[in-house]
Each structure stands twice: as C-alpha cells, then as structure tokens.
Amino acid sequence: MQDHFNEYEHTGHGVKGFLLGALLGGLVGAGAMLLMAPQSGQRTRNQIRDKSLELREQTVAGIEDAVAHTKAKAGQITADVKEKAAELQQRGQKIVRDQKERWSPVVEAGQKAVQGNGA
C-alpha cells in the first residue's frame, strides 16, 4: 500500500510540473511571437488573444485529466485500505477465537476450583 502513496505523491508533482511547464511555455511562446514577428497592433492583439485561449484550453484539459487521474488513484487507494482493514479485522477475530479456545479450559478449571473451595 505504501507504493500506492509514493506513486500518488509522484503523480501529484508531475501534474504541477506539467501545468507550470504549459503556462511558462505559453508565455515564452507569446513573448517570442511578439519579438520575432513585427506586424500591426490589432493583428498582434488577435494573435495574443487566440494563443491565450488555446493555452487556456490546454491548461483546462490538463487539469481535468489530472483531476480524473487523481480521483481514480484515490478510489484505488480507498479500495486497498478497505481490503486491508477487512483482512486485519478477520485476523483479529481469528486471534480472539484462538485465544478464547486456548484459555477457555483454564477459566473453566479456575471456576470449578473456586466453586469447590467455596462449597
């Protein structure tokens, strides 16, 4: 189960890196576009707007994918925890039954000894 937590933590860092990279890449691309292609102000504004919308759509898609992946991982971790809890509960019940079977004759003998001394 520890592997799931480690994988989850690693996945979380990858998503942050992806989103940061997408944002920085978009900004660098927009800046390079302004420096490399002299053109009219209106045309430049239109290109900036279009690139901004494209970057926004890519970021939203990346976030939606990350959220879906995180939900799936969380569901898997929850299922694993429930399975382990059920296993531990069964083991605990078995230990209690075994100990009860082991000590039951001793308790009965003690009860008989107490009753025999008291009569």
N, CA, C and O atoms as a MOPAC input file, in Angstrom:
PM7 MOZYME 1SCF
protein

 N      0.82800 1    -1.17900 1     0.00000 1
 C      0.00000 1     0.00000 1     0.00000 1
 C      0.87700 1     1.24800 1     0.00000 1
 O      0.49600 1     2.26200 1    -0.58500 1
 N      2.04600 1     1.19500 1     0.64600 1
 C      2.96200 1     2.31900 1     0.64800 1
 C      3.34200 1     2.71400 1    -0.78000 1
 O      3.54200 1     3.89200 1    -1.07400 1
 N      3.43900 1     1.71600 1    -1.66300 1
 C      3.76000 1     2.00800 1    -3.05600 1
 C      2.69700 1     2.89400 1    -3.69000 1
 O      3.01700 1     3.77300 1    -4.49000 1
 N      1.42300 1     2.66500 1    -3.33300 1
 C      0.35100 1     3.49900 1    -3.87200 1
 C      0.53000 1     4.94300 1    -3.42100 1
 O      0.35500 1     5.86500 1    -4.21800 1
 N      0.88100 1     5.15300 1    -2.13300 1
 C      1.06200 1     6.50500 1    -1.63800 1
 C      2.24100 1     7.16900 1    -2.32500 1
 O      2.15600 1     8.33900 1    -2.69900 1
 N      3.34000 1     6.44700 1    -2.50000 1
 C      4.50500 1     7.00100 1    -3.17800 1
 C      4.17200 1     7.34800 1    -4.61700 1
 O      4.56900 1     8.40200 1    -5.11300 1
 N      3.45100 1     6.47600 1    -5.28100 1
 C      3.06100 1     6.73000 1    -6.66900 1
 C      2.14200 1     7.93800 1    -6.73600 1
 O      2.24900 1     8.75300 1    -7.65200 1
 N      1.23100 1     8.05800 1    -5.76200 1
 C      0.31100 1     9.18400 1    -5.71400 1
 C      1.08000 1    10.49200 1    -5.53400 1
 O      0.80700 1    11.47400 1    -6.22400 1
 N      2.04100 1    10.50400 1    -4.60700 1
 C      2.82300 1    11.70100 1    -4.38800 1
 C      3.59100 1    12.06300 1    -5.65300 1
 O      3.63800 1    13.23200 1    -6.03300 1
 N      4.18800 1    11.08000 1    -6.30300 1
 C      4.95800 1    11.32900 1    -7.51800 1
 C      4.05300 1    11.89300 1    -8.60500 1
 O      4.43800 1    12.82200 1    -9.31400 1
 N      2.85800 1    11.33900 1    -8.74000 1
 C      1.91100 1    11.79800 1    -9.75200 1
 C      1.52600 1    13.24900 1    -9.49600 1
 O      1.42300 1    14.03500 1   -10.43800 1
 N      1.31400 1    13.61400 1    -8.24100 1
 C      0.95600 1    14.98100 1    -7.89900 1
 C      2.02700 1    15.96300 1    -8.32600 1
 O      1.70000 1    17.04200 1    -8.82000 1
 N      3.30500 1    15.62200 1    -8.15200 1
 C      4.38400 1    16.50400 1    -8.55700 1
 C      4.45100 1    16.60500 1   -10.07200 1
 O      4.75500 1    17.67600 1   -10.59800 1
 N      4.17800 1    15.53600 1   -10.78000 1
 C      4.20000 1    15.55100 1   -12.23600 1
 C      3.14000 1    16.47500 1   -12.79500 1
 O      3.38600 1    17.16900 1   -13.78200 1
 N      1.97400 1    16.49900 1   -12.18900 1
 C      0.88200 1    17.36000 1   -12.65000 1
 C      1.26900 1    18.82000 1   -12.46000 1
 O      1.06200 1    19.64300 1   -13.35100 1
 N      1.83300 1    19.13900 1   -11.29800 1
 C      2.24400 1    20.51800 1   -11.04800 1
 C      3.30100 1    20.94300 1   -12.07200 1
 O      3.25200 1    22.04700 1   -12.61400 1
 N      4.24400 1    20.05500 1   -12.32000 1
 C      5.29300 1    20.36300 1   -13.28700 1
 C      4.73500 1    20.55700 1   -14.68000 1
 O      5.15700 1    21.45400 1   -15.41000 1
 N      3.78400 1    19.71300 1   -15.04500 1
 C      3.16300 1    19.83100 1   -16.35900 1
 C      2.45600 1    21.17000 1   -16.50300 1
 O      2.63200 1    21.87200 1   -17.49900 1
 N      1.65100 1    21.52000 1   -15.49500 1
 C      0.89500 1    22.76800 1   -15.57400 1
 C      1.82800 1    23.97300 1   -15.59800 1
 O      1.61100 1    24.91500 1   -16.36000 1
 N      2.85300 1    23.94400 1   -14.77300 1
 C      3.81400 1    25.04500 1   -14.76500 1
 C      4.52400 1    25.13600 1   -16.11700 1
 O      4.71200 1    26.23100 1   -16.64800 1
 N      4.91600 1    23.99600 1   -16.66800 1
 C      5.57800 1    23.97800 1   -17.96600 1
 C      4.67800 1    24.48900 1   -19.07400 1
 O      5.12100 1    25.22500 1   -19.95500 1
 N      3.40600 1    24.09500 1   -19.02800 1
 C      2.46600 1    24.56000 1   -20.04900 1
 C      2.29000 1    26.07100 1   -19.97200 1
 O      2.26100 1    26.75000 1   -20.99800 1
 N      2.17400 1    26.59400 1   -18.75900 1
 C      1.99400 1    28.02700 1   -18.58100 1
 C      3.23300 1    28.79000 1   -19.03600 1
 O      3.13600 1    29.75600 1   -19.79200 1
 N      4.39400 1    28.34800 1   -18.56800 1
 C      5.63500 1    29.02900 1   -18.95800 1
 C      5.88400 1    28.91200 1   -20.45900 1
 O      6.30800 1    29.87700 1   -21.09500 1
 N      5.62500 1    27.74300 1   -21.02300 1
 C      5.80300 1    27.56500 1   -22.46200 1
 C      4.91000 1    28.49700 1   -23.26200 1
 O      5.33000 1    29.06500 1   -24.26900 1
 N      3.67800 1    28.64700 1   -22.80600 1
 C      2.76200 1    29.55800 1   -23.48700 1
 C      3.22100 1    31.00200 1   -23.40900 1
 O      3.14400 1    31.74500 1   -24.38800 1
 N      3.70100 1    31.39500 1   -22.23200 1
 C      4.17300 1    32.77200 1   -22.07200 1
 C      5.42600 1    33.02800 1   -22.90500 1
 O      5.54300 1    34.07100 1   -23.54800 1
 N      6.34600 1    32.09300 1   -22.89300 1
 C      7.56800 1    32.24600 1   -23.69400 1
 C      7.21700 1    32.29400 1   -25.17600 1
 O      7.76000 1    33.10800 1   -25.92200 1
 N      6.31800 1    31.42800 1   -25.59400 1
 C      5.90200 1    31.42500 1   -26.99600 1
 C      5.25000 1    32.74200 1   -27.39800 1
 O      5.51600 1    33.26400 1   -28.48000 1
 N      4.39900 1    33.27700 1   -26.53300 1
 C      3.74700 1    34.55500 1   -26.83400 1
 C      4.78000 1    35.68000 1   -26.90200 1
 O      4.71500 1    36.54100 1   -27.78000 1
 N      5.73300 1    35.66400 1   -25.96700 1
 C      6.77400 1    36.69800 1   -25.99300 1
 C      7.63300 1    36.60900 1   -27.23700 1
 O      7.95200 1    37.62800 1   -27.85100 1
 N      8.01200 1    35.38900 1   -27.61300 1
 C      8.82400 1    35.19500 1   -28.81100 1
 C      8.06000 1    35.65500 1   -30.05000 1
 O      8.63400 1    36.24000 1   -30.96800 1
 N      6.77300 1    35.38500 1   -30.05800 1
 C      5.95100 1    35.78800 1   -31.20000 1
 C      5.96000 1    37.31000 1   -31.34200 1
 O      6.05700 1    37.83100 1   -32.45300 1
 N      5.86000 1    38.01900 1   -30.22000 1
 C      5.85300 1    39.47900 1   -30.27600 1
 C      7.19600 1    40.02700 1   -30.77900 1
 O      7.24000 1    40.98900 1   -31.54500 1
 N      8.27700 1    39.40000 1   -30.33600 1
 C      9.60900 1    39.89000 1   -30.70600 1
 C      9.99600 1    39.54500 1   -32.14300 1
 O     10.70000 1    40.31500 1   -32.79700 1
 N      9.54900 1    38.41700 1   -32.62800 1
 C     10.01500 1    37.91300 1   -33.91700 1
 C      9.13800 1    38.32700 1   -35.10400 1
 O      9.58900 1    38.27300 1   -36.24800 1
 N      7.92900 1    38.72900 1   -34.85300 1
 C      7.03200 1    38.99900 1   -35.97400 1
 C      6.42400 1    40.39000 1   -35.85800 1
 O      5.32800 1    40.54500 1   -35.31900 1
 N      7.11400 1    41.38300 1   -36.35000 1
 C      6.53400 1    42.73700 1   -36.31500 1
 C      5.31800 1    42.80300 1   -37.25300 1
 O      5.39100 1    42.42700 1   -38.42300 1
 N      4.25100 1    43.27100 1   -36.72500 1
 C      3.01800 1    43.38600 1   -37.50500 1
 C      2.12400 1    44.43000 1   -36.85300 1
 O      2.51600 1    45.05900 1   -35.87000 1
 N      0.94300 1    44.61500 1   -37.38800 1
 C      0.05300 1    45.64400 1   -36.85400 1
 C     -0.37400 1    45.30200 1   -35.42700 1
 O     -0.41000 1    44.13500 1   -35.03800 1
 N     -0.69100 1    46.32600 1   -34.66800 1
 C     -1.10600 1    46.13500 1   -33.27700 1
 C     -2.36000 1    45.28500 1   -33.15800 1
 O     -2.44800 1    44.42400 1   -32.28200 1
 N     -3.32600 1    45.52100 1   -34.03000 1
 C     -4.57600 1    44.75100 1   -33.97000 1
 C     -4.31200 1    43.28100 1   -34.25700 1
 O     -4.84900 1    42.40600 1   -33.57700 1
 N     -3.50100 1    43.01100 1   -35.24700 1
 C     -3.19000 1    41.62500 1   -35.59600 1
 C     -2.43600 1    40.93700 1   -34.44200 1
 O     -2.70800 1    39.78200 1   -34.11400 1
 N     -1.50300 1    41.65300 1   -33.84600 1
 C     -0.76100 1    41.10300 1   -32.71000 1
 C     -1.70100 1    40.81700 1   -31.54900 1
 O     -1.60700 1    39.76500 1   -30.91700 1
 N     -2.60700 1    41.74800 1   -31.26800 1
 C     -3.58200 1    41.52600 1   -30.18100 1
 C     -4.46200 1    40.31500 1   -30.46800 1
 O     -4.76300 1    39.53600 1   -29.56400 1
 N     -4.86800 1    40.15700 1   -31.70300 1
 C     -5.68400 1    38.99700 1   -32.07200 1
 C     -4.91200 1    37.69000 1   -31.87600 1
 O     -5.44700 1    36.70300 1   -31.37000 1
 N     -3.64100 1    37.70900 1   -32.29000 1
 C     -2.82400 1    36.50500 1   -32.11400 1
 C     -2.61000 1    36.20000 1   -30.63000 1
 O     -2.67200 1    35.04500 1   -30.20900 1
 N     -2.36200 1    37.23100 1   -29.85700 1
 C     -2.18100 1    37.02500 1   -28.41500 1
 C     -3.46200 1    36.44700 1   -27.80300 1
 O     -3.41200 1    35.51500 1   -27.00000 1
 N     -4.61100 1    37.01600 1   -28.19400 1
 C     -5.88900 1    36.51800 1   -27.68900 1
 C     -6.09200 1    35.05600 1   -28.08500 1
 O     -6.47800 1    34.22900 1   -27.25800 1
 N     -5.82600 1    34.74400 1   -29.35900 1
 C     -6.00500 1    33.36700 1   -29.83500 1
 C     -5.07400 1    32.40400 1   -29.11400 1
 O     -5.49000 1    31.31800 1   -28.70800 1
 N     -3.82100 1    32.79600 1   -28.95500 1
 C     -2.85900 1    31.92800 1   -28.25800 1
 C     -3.24100 1    31.77900 1   -26.78800 1
 O     -3.09600 1    30.70100 1   -26.21200 1
 N     -3.72300 1    32.85200 1   -26.18700 1
 C     -4.14900 1    32.78400 1   -24.78200 1
 C     -5.32300 1    31.82000 1   -24.62100 1
 O     -5.35900 1    31.02900 1   -23.67900 1
 N     -6.27700 1    31.89100 1   -25.54100 1
 C     -7.41900 1    30.97500 1   -25.48800 1
 C     -6.96800 1    29.53500 1   -25.68300 1
 O     -7.45600 1    28.62600 1   -25.01100 1
 N     -6.03600 1    29.33200 1   -26.60600 1
 C     -5.51400 1    27.98200 1   -26.85700 1
 C     -4.79600 1    27.44600 1   -25.61400 1
 O     -4.99100 1    26.29800 1   -25.21600 1
 N     -3.96600 1    28.29600 1   -25.01300 1
 C     -3.24400 1    27.90100 1   -23.80300 1
 C     -4.22200 1    27.59600 1   -22.66700 1
 O     -4.03900 1    26.63800 1   -21.91600 1
 N     -5.25300 1    28.41900 1   -22.55400 1
 C     -6.27000 1    28.19700 1   -21.51700 1
 C     -6.94700 1    26.84500 1   -21.72500 1
 O     -7.12800 1    26.09200 1   -20.76800 1
 N     -7.31800 1    26.53400 1   -22.94800 1
 C     -7.97000 1    25.25900 1   -23.24300 1
 C     -7.05100 1    24.07700 1   -22.92900 1
 O     -7.49200 1    23.06500 1   -22.38400 1
 N     -5.76700 1    24.21800 1   -23.27900 1
 C     -4.81100 1    23.15100 1   -22.98700 1
 C     -4.64200 1    22.97000 1   -21.48000 1
 O     -4.56200 1    21.84300 1   -20.99000 1
 N     -4.58700 1    24.07500 1   -20.75500 1
 C     -4.43200 1    24.00900 1   -19.30100 1
 C     -5.65400 1    23.37600 1   -18.65700 1
 O     -5.52200 1    22.53400 1   -17.76800 1
 N     -6.83300 1    23.77200 1   -19.09500 1
 C     -8.06800 1    23.19600 1   -18.55600 1
 C     -8.10600 1    21.68700 1   -18.83400 1
 O     -8.45700 1    20.90000 1   -17.95600 1
 N     -7.74800 1    21.29900 1   -20.03900 1
 C     -7.73100 1    19.87200 1   -20.38000 1
 C     -6.72300 1    19.12700 1   -19.50600 1
 O     -7.00100 1    18.02500 1   -19.03500 1
 N     -5.56300 1    19.72500 1   -19.29400 1
 C     -4.55600 1    19.10300 1   -18.43000 1
 C     -5.03600 1    18.96300 1   -17.00200 1
 O     -4.81500 1    17.93400 1   -16.36500 1
 N     -5.69000 1    19.98800 1   -16.50000 1
 C     -6.22500 1    19.94200 1   -15.13200 1
 C     -7.31500 1    18.89300 1   -15.02700 1
 O     -7.35100 1    18.13300 1   -14.05900 1
 N     -8.21000 1    18.83900 1   -16.01600 1
 C     -9.27600 1    17.83200 1   -15.98600 1
 C     -8.69700 1    16.41900 1   -16.00200 1
 O     -9.17900 1    15.53900 1   -15.28900 1
 N     -7.67200 1    16.20700 1   -16.80900 1
 C     -7.01400 1    14.89500 1   -16.84000 1
 C     -6.37800 1    14.58100 1   -15.49100 1
 O     -6.48200 1    13.45900 1   -14.99500 1
 N     -5.71900 1    15.57600 1   -14.90000 1
 C     -5.07000 1    15.37200 1   -13.60200 1
 C     -6.10600 1    15.06300 1   -12.52200 1
 O     -5.88300 1    14.19500 1   -11.67900 1
 N     -7.22400 1    15.76500 1   -12.54500 1
 C     -8.28400 1    15.51800 1   -11.55500 1
 C     -8.85200 1    14.11800 1   -11.73500 1
 O     -9.06600 1    13.40600 1   -10.75400 1
 N     -9.09600 1    13.71700 1   -12.97100 1
 C     -9.63400 1    12.37200 1   -13.23100 1
 C     -8.63800 1    11.30900 1   -12.77300 1
 O     -9.02700 1    10.31000 1   -12.16900 1
 N     -7.36800 1    11.52400 1   -13.05900 1
 C     -6.32600 1    10.57000 1   -12.65100 1
 C     -6.24300 1    10.50400 1   -11.12300 1
 O     -6.12800 1     9.42100 1   -10.54800 1
 N     -6.30200 1    11.66000 1   -10.47800 1
 C     -6.23500 1    11.71400 1    -9.01500 1
 C     -7.44200 1    11.01800 1    -8.39100 1
 O     -7.29700 1    10.29100 1    -7.40800 1
 N     -8.62300 1    11.23400 1    -8.95100 1
 C     -9.82100 1    10.55800 1    -8.43500 1
 C     -9.70000 1     9.04300 1    -8.58100 1
 O    -10.06900 1     8.29400 1    -7.67700 1
 N     -9.18600 1     8.60400 1    -9.71600 1
 C     -9.01500 1     7.16800 1    -9.93500 1
 C     -8.02200 1     6.59400 1    -8.92900 1
 O     -8.25700 1     5.52600 1    -8.36600 1
 N     -6.91900 1     7.29500 1    -8.70300 1
 C     -5.91100 1     6.84300 1    -7.73700 1
 C     -6.50300 1     6.83100 1    -6.32800 1
 O     -6.28200 1     5.89000 1    -5.56500 1
 N     -7.24800 1     7.86600 1    -5.99100 1
 C     -7.86000 1     7.93600 1    -4.66400 1
 C     -8.84200 1     6.77600 1    -4.47900 1
 O     -8.90400 1     6.17500 1    -3.40600 1
 N     -9.59800 1     6.47000 1    -5.51400 1
 C    -10.52400 1     5.33200 1    -5.44500 1
 C     -9.78400 1     4.02500 1    -5.24500 1
 O    -10.22000 1     3.17300 1    -4.47100 1
 N     -8.66800 1     3.86300 1    -5.93800 1
 C     -7.86900 1     2.64000 1    -5.79800 1
 C     -7.27500 1     2.54700 1    -4.39700 1
 O     -7.28400 1     1.47700 1    -3.78800 1
 N     -6.76600 1     3.65000 1    -3.89100 1
 C     -6.19100 1     3.65900 1    -2.54400 1
 C     -7.26800 1     3.35800 1    -1.51400 1
 O     -7.02900 1     2.60300 1    -0.57200 1
 N     -8.45000 1     3.93700 1    -1.68200 1
 C     -9.55500 1     3.67300 1    -0.76400 1
 C     -9.93000 1     2.20100 1    -0.78000 1
 O    -10.14600 1     1.60000 1     0.27300 1
 N    -10.00800 1     1.62400 1    -1.96100 1
 C    -10.33500 1     0.20000 1    -2.07500 1
 C     -9.26700 1    -0.65700 1    -1.40100 1
 O     -9.58500 1    -1.63200 1    -0.72000 1
 N     -7.99700 1    -0.29000 1    -1.59200 1
 C     -6.90700 1    -1.04100 1    -0.96800 1
 C     -6.96900 1    -0.94400 1     0.55300 1
 O     -6.75600 1    -1.93400 1     1.25400 1
 N     -7.26100 1     0.24700 1     1.05800 1
 C     -7.35600 1     0.43900 1     2.51100 1
 C     -8.51100 1    -0.38000 1     3.07300 1
 O     -8.37000 1    -1.01600 1     4.11800 1
 N     -9.64800 1    -0.36900 1     2.39100 1
 C    -10.79800 1    -1.15400 1     2.85400 1
 C    -10.46900 1    -2.64600 1     2.85900 1
 O    -10.84200 1    -3.36800 1     3.78300 1
 N     -9.77300 1    -3.09600 1     1.82600 1
 C     -9.39700 1    -4.50700 1     1.74600 1
 C     -8.46200 1    -4.87100 1     2.89800 1
 O     -8.64600 1    -5.90400 1     3.54100 1
 N     -7.46700 1    -4.03300 1     3.16000 1
 C     -6.53200 1    -4.29400 1     4.26200 1
 C     -7.26400 1    -4.26200 1     5.60300 1
 O     -6.98600 1    -5.08200 1     6.47800 1
 N     -8.18600 1    -3.33200 1     5.76900 1
 C     -8.94300 1    -3.24100 1     7.01900 1
 C     -9.76400 1    -4.51100 1     7.23400 1
 O     -9.83800 1    -5.02400 1     8.35100 1
 N    -10.37600 1    -5.01600 1     6.16800 1
 C    -11.15400 1    -6.25000 1     6.28000 1
 C    -10.24600 1    -7.42400 1     6.64400 1
 O    -10.61100 1    -8.26400 1     7.46800 1
 N     -9.06500 1    -7.48100 1     6.03000 1
 C     -8.10900 1    -8.54500 1     6.34700 1
 C     -7.67400 1    -8.46600 1     7.81000 1
 O     -7.60700 1    -9.48300 1     8.50100 1
 N     -7.38500 1    -7.26600 1     8.26700 1
 C     -6.96800 1    -7.09100 1     9.66100 1
 C     -8.09000 1    -7.45600 1    10.63100 1
 O     -7.84300 1    -8.04600 1    11.68200 1
 N     -9.31100 1    -7.10400 1    10.27300 1
 C    -10.45200 1    -7.45000 1    11.12000 1
 C    -10.59400 1    -8.96600 1    11.21200 1
 O    -10.81400 1    -9.50300 1    12.29800 1
 N    -10.47100 1    -9.65000 1    10.09100 1
 C    -10.56900 1   -11.11700 1    10.10400 1
 C     -9.44500 1   -11.72500 1    10.92200 1
 O     -9.67300 1   -12.66500 1    11.68300 1
 N     -8.23200 1   -11.20000 1    10.77700 1
 C     -7.10900 1   -11.72000 1    11.56400 1
 C     -7.33900 1   -11.49300 1    13.05100 1
 O     -7.06800 1   -12.37200 1    13.86800 1
 N     -7.83500 1   -10.31800 1    13.39700 1
 C     -8.12300 1   -10.00900 1    14.79800 1
 C     -9.17700 1   -10.94200 1    15.37300 1
 O     -9.03800 1   -11.42300 1    16.49700 1
 N    -10.22100 1   -11.19700 1    14.61400 1
 C    -11.27600 1   -12.10600 1    15.07000 1
 C    -10.72900 1   -13.52100 1    15.24900 1
 O    -11.09900 1   -14.21500 1    16.19700 1
 N     -9.86100 1   -13.94500 1    14.35600 1
 C     -9.27300 1   -15.27700 1    14.47400 1
 C     -8.40200 1   -15.35800 1    15.72200 1
 O     -8.44800 1   -16.35300 1    16.44600 1
 N     -7.61900 1   -14.33400 1    15.97700 1
 C     -6.76700 1   -14.32400 1    17.17100 1
 C     -7.62300 1   -14.40100 1    18.42300 1
 O     -7.29900 1   -15.14000 1    19.35200 1
 N     -8.71400 1   -13.64400 1    18.45600 1
 C     -9.61800 1   -13.67600 1    19.62000 1
 C    -10.20300 1   -15.07100 1    19.79100 1
 O    -10.24200 1   -15.58700 1    20.90800 1
 N    -10.66100 1   -15.69300 1    18.70100 1
 C    -11.22200 1   -17.05400 1    18.79400 1
 C    -10.16700 1   -18.04400 1    19.29100 1
 O    -10.43800 1   -18.87800 1    20.15500 1
 N     -8.95500 1   -17.93700 1    18.72700 1
 C     -7.88400 1   -18.85000 1    19.14000 1
 C     -7.55700 1   -18.68500 1    20.61900 1
 O     -7.39000 1   -19.67200 1    21.33600 1
 N     -7.46700 1   -17.46000 1    21.06900 1
 C     -7.14700 1   -17.22100 1    22.48100 1
 C     -8.28300 1   -17.68100 1    23.39100 1
 O     -8.05000 1   -18.20200 1    24.48100 1
 N     -9.49500 1   -17.48200 1    22.93300 1
 C    -10.64800 1   -17.92800 1    23.72100 1
 C    -10.62400 1   -19.45100 1    23.85400 1
 O    -10.85100 1   -19.99300 1    24.93500 1
 N    -10.34600 1   -20.13000 1    22.74300 1
 C    -10.25700 1   -21.59800 1    22.78100 1
 C     -9.10000 1   -22.04800 1    23.66700 1
 O     -9.20800 1   -23.04800 1    24.37700 1
 N     -8.01000 1   -21.32000 1    23.62500 1
 C     -6.82400 1   -21.68100 1    24.40600 1
 C     -7.05000 1   -21.49200 1    25.90000 1
 O     -6.65900 1   -22.34000 1    26.70200 1
 N     -7.67700 1   -20.39100 1    26.27100 1
 C     -7.83200 1   -20.07200 1    27.69100 1
 C     -9.14400 1   -20.53700 1    28.29300 1
 O     -9.30300 1   -20.50100 1    29.51300 1
 N    -10.07000 1   -20.96300 1    27.48700 1
 C    -11.36400 1   -21.41200 1    28.00000 1
 C    -11.22300 1   -22.56200 1    28.99800 1
 O    -11.85500 1   -22.50300 1    30.05300 1
 N    -10.43400 1   -23.60100 1    28.72900 1
 C    -10.27900 1   -24.67600 1    29.71900 1
 C     -9.65600 1   -24.17500 1    31.02900 1
 O    -10.01500 1   -24.64800 1    32.10700 1
 N     -8.74100 1   -23.23500 1    30.93500 1
 C     -8.10700 1   -22.69300 1    32.13800 1
 C     -9.13500 1   -21.93600 1    32.96900 1
 O     -9.17100 1   -22.07800 1    34.19100 1
 N     -9.96700 1   -21.13600 1    32.31500 1
 C    -11.00000 1   -20.37700 1    33.01600 1
 C    -11.99700 1   -21.32800 1    33.66300 1
 O    -12.38000 1   -21.14400 1    34.81800 1
 N    -12.41300 1   -22.34200 1    32.91900 1
 C    -13.36400 1   -23.31600 1    33.47200 1
 C    -12.76400 1   -24.04100 1    34.67600 1
 O    -13.44900 1   -24.25300 1    35.67700 1
 N    -11.50500 1   -24.41500 1    34.58600 1
 C    -10.84500 1   -25.08000 1    35.70700 1
 C    -10.77400 1   -24.14800 1    36.90300 1
 O    -10.97500 1   -24.57500 1    38.04000 1
 N    -10.49400 1   -22.91000 1    36.65900 1
 C    -10.45400 1   -21.92900 1    37.75000 1
 C    -11.81300 1   -21.75500 1    38.38400 1
 O    -11.91600 1   -21.67300 1    39.60800 1
 N    -12.85100 1   -21.69700 1    37.58700 1
 C    -14.21100 1   -21.56200 1    38.11800 1
 C    -14.57800 1   -22.76900 1    38.97700 1
 O    -15.15500 1   -22.62300 1    40.05400 1
 N    -14.23700 1   -23.96300 1    38.48900 1
 C    -14.52300 1   -25.17100 1    39.26300 1
 C    -13.75200 1   -25.18400 1    40.57000 1
 O    -14.27900 1   -25.60000 1    41.60200 1
 N    -12.50200 1   -24.72800 1    40.53100 1
 C    -11.69200 1   -24.68400 1    41.74600 1
 C    -12.28200 1   -23.70900 1    42.74100 1
 O    -12.31000 1   -23.98600 1    43.94000 1
 N    -12.75300 1   -22.57100 1    42.26100 1
 C    -13.36300 1   -21.58400 1    43.15500 1
 C    -14.65300 1   -22.14600 1    43.73500 1
 O    -14.91300 1   -21.97700 1    44.92700 1
 N    -15.45700 1   -22.80100 1    42.93000 1
 C    -16.71300 1   -23.36600 1    43.40200 1
 C    -16.45400 1   -24.50500 1    44.40100 1
 O    -17.17100 1   -24.65000 1    45.39100 1
 N    -15.42300 1   -25.30500 1    44.12500 1
 C    -15.07400 1   -26.41700 1    45.00500 1
 C    -14.59000 1   -25.92000 1    46.34700 1
 O    -14.88200 1   -26.55200 1    47.36200 1
 N    -13.87400 1   -24.83000 1    46.40000 1
 C    -13.36700 1   -24.26800 1    47.65900 1
 C    -14.46300 1   -23.55300 1    48.41500 1
 O    -14.43100 1   -23.48100 1    49.64300 1
 N    -15.38700 1   -23.04900 1    47.72400 1
 C    -16.46100 1   -22.27800 1    48.37200 1
 C    -17.55000 1   -23.17500 1    48.90600 1
 O    -18.33000 1   -22.71200 1    49.73900 1
 N    -17.66300 1   -24.41800 1    48.49400 1
 C    -18.75300 1   -25.26600 1    48.93600 1
 C    -18.48700 1   -25.96900 1    50.20900 1
 O    -19.33700 1   -26.71900 1    50.68800 1

